[in-house]
């Protein structure tokens, strides 16, 4: 194998349309997780006689709801992208989160990326070039299939003549 390092080609970066689809699908997934969380907490509260939790769940303030949404969002993105390099939206659209070398970022980088999503108006940052949660964390969202082809081609090209040198 060649010792040269692949550097991501800008042409692989996912379109804003794909990114928007990722966002919509992920918001739906997060809302579904909140729904499941509410059902599980209510069932456990009723099962174990914890009426205070059931009352809190039924009378949650808007602020508490926003905190719950943020907490589940942080869990969702950190878990999905930390384990798979992709959220549900990225699975569906065929995109993946990578670093500048086309590799899966570390969990620390993914967590940084996730926290950057909490920056107010982060969604509007895509009206320029890369979004803040991408640029601050030095990550990219690319088409997975195109990336795999590009990396394979890069390594095959670098293998040309390598047997003659050894």
C-alpha positions as CSV (number, residue, x, y, z in Angstrom):
1,X,0.0,0.0,0.0
2,X,1.2,3.5,-0.8
3,X,2.3,5.8,2.0
4,X,0.7,8.8,0.3
5,X,-2.4,10.3,2.0
6,X,-5.8,10.9,0.3
7,X,-7.1,14.4,0.5
8,X,-10.8,14.9,0.0
9,X,-11.8,16.4,-3.4
10,X,-14.3,19.2,-3.1
11,X,-16.4,17.8,-5.9
12,X,-17.5,15.0,-3.5
13,X,-19.2,17.3,-1.0
14,X,-23.0,16.7,-0.8
15,X,-25.3,19.2,-2.3
16,X,-27.4,21.6,-0.2
17,X,-30.4,19.7,-1.3
18,X,-29.1,16.5,0.2
19,X,-28.1,18.3,3.3
20,X,-31.6,19.8,3.7
21,X,-33.1,16.3,3.2
22,X,-30.7,15.0,5.9
23,X,-31.9,17.7,8.2
24,X,-35.6,17.1,7.6
25,X,-35.3,13.3,8.0
26,X,-33.1,13.7,11.2
27,X,-35.6,16.1,12.8
28,X,-38.4,13.6,12.1
29,X,-36.2,10.9,13.7
30,X,-35.5,13.1,16.7
31,X,-39.2,13.9,17.2
32,X,-39.9,10.1,17.0
33,X,-37.3,9.5,19.7
34,X,-38.9,12.1,21.9
35,X,-42.3,10.4,21.4
36,X,-40.8,7.0,22.3
37,X,-39.0,8.6,25.3
38,X,-42.3,10.0,26.5
39,X,-44.1,6.7,26.2
40,X,-41.4,4.8,28.0
41,X,-41.2,7.3,30.8
42,X,-45.0,7.3,31.2
43,X,-45.1,3.5,31.2
44,X,-42.3,3.2,33.7
45,X,-43.8,5.9,35.8
46,X,-47.2,4.2,35.9
47,X,-45.6,0.8,36.4
48,X,-43.6,1.9,39.4
49,X,-46.1,4.3,40.8
50,X,-44.0,7.4,40.1
51,X,-46.9,9.8,39.5
52,X,-44.6,12.8,39.8
53,X,-42.7,11.9,36.7
54,X,-46.0,11.2,34.8
55,X,-47.4,14.6,36.0
56,X,-44.1,16.3,35.0
57,X,-44.2,14.7,31.5
58,X,-47.9,15.7,31.0
59,X,-47.2,19.3,32.1
60,X,-43.8,20.0,30.7
61,X,-43.1,23.6,30.0
62,X,-41.9,24.9,26.6
63,X,-38.4,25.4,28.1
64,X,-38.3,21.9,29.4
65,X,-39.5,20.6,26.0
66,X,-36.7,22.5,24.3
67,X,-34.1,21.1,26.8
68,X,-35.4,17.6,26.1
69,X,-35.2,18.2,22.4
70,X,-31.6,19.4,22.7
71,X,-30.6,16.5,24.9
72,X,-32.1,13.9,22.6
73,X,-30.6,15.7,19.6
74,X,-27.1,15.6,21.1
75,X,-27.6,11.9,21.9
76,X,-29.0,11.1,18.5
77,X,-26.2,12.8,16.4
78,X,-23.4,11.7,18.8
79,X,-24.5,8.1,18.8
80,X,-25.4,7.8,15.1
81,X,-22.5,9.7,13.6
82,X,-20.1,8.5,16.3
83,X,-20.9,4.8,15.6
84,X,-21.9,4.7,12.0
85,X,-20.5,8.0,10.6
86,X,-24.0,8.7,9.4
87,X,-27.4,9.8,10.8
88,X,-30.7,8.3,9.5
89,X,-30.9,11.1,7.0
90,X,-27.4,10.4,5.7
91,X,-28.2,6.7,5.4
92,X,-31.3,7.5,3.3
93,X,-29.5,10.1,1.1
94,X,-26.3,8.1,0.7
95,X,-24.1,10.6,2.4
96,X,-21.5,10.2,5.2
97,X,-19.5,12.4,7.5
98,X,-15.7,12.3,6.9
99,X,-12.5,14.2,7.8
100,X,-10.3,15.8,5.1
101,X,-8.7,12.4,4.4
102,X,-12.1,10.7,3.7
103,X,-11.9,8.8,6.9
104,X,-14.5,8.4,9.7
105,X,-13.8,11.2,12.2
106,X,-13.0,10.4,15.9
107,X,-15.8,10.4,18.4
108,X,-14.4,13.6,19.9
109,X,-14.7,15.3,16.5
110,X,-18.2,14.0,16.1
111,X,-19.2,15.3,19.5
112,X,-17.6,18.7,18.7
113,X,-19.6,18.7,15.5
114,X,-22.8,17.8,17.4
115,X,-22.3,20.6,19.9
116,X,-21.7,23.1,17.1
117,X,-25.2,22.3,15.8
118,X,-26.4,24.2,18.9
119,X,-24.9,27.5,17.7
120,X,-27.8,29.8,17.0
121,X,-28.5,30.2,13.2
122,X,-26.2,27.3,12.3
123,X,-28.7,26.3,9.7
124,X,-28.3,29.6,8.0
125,X,-24.5,29.1,7.8
126,X,-25.2,26.8,4.8
127,X,-26.3,29.8,2.7
128,X,-22.6,30.6,2.3
129,X,-20.4,27.6,1.8
130,X,-19.9,24.9,4.4
131,X,-22.0,25.0,7.6
132,X,-20.5,26.0,10.9
133,X,-20.8,22.6,12.4
134,X,-18.8,21.3,9.4
135,X,-16.1,24.0,9.3
136,X,-15.5,24.3,13.0
137,X,-15.2,20.5,13.4
138,X,-13.2,20.1,10.2
139,X,-15.6,17.6,8.8
140,X,-17.3,17.1,5.5
141,X,-20.6,15.5,4.3
142,X,-20.0,13.7,1.1
143,X,-21.6,11.1,-1.2
144,X,-20.5,7.8,0.2
145,X,-20.5,5.8,-3.0
146,X,-18.5,8.5,-4.9
147,X,-16.0,8.8,-2.0
148,X,-15.4,5.0,-2.0
149,X,-14.8,5.0,-5.8
150,X,-12.5,8.1,-5.5
151,X,-10.4,6.6,-2.6
152,X,-10.1,3.2,-4.4
153,X,-8.9,4.9,-7.6
154,X,-6.5,7.0,-5.6
155,X,-4.9,4.0,-3.9
156,X,-4.8,2.0,-7.2
157,X,-3.1,4.8,-9.0
158,X,-0.5,5.1,-6.2
159,X,0.2,1.3,-6.5
160,X,1.3,1.7,-10.1
161,X,5.0,1.0,-10.3
162,X,5.2,0.2,-6.6
163,X,6.3,-3.4,-7.3
164,X,9.2,-2.1,-9.4
165,X,10.5,-0.1,-6.4
166,X,10.5,-2.9,-3.9
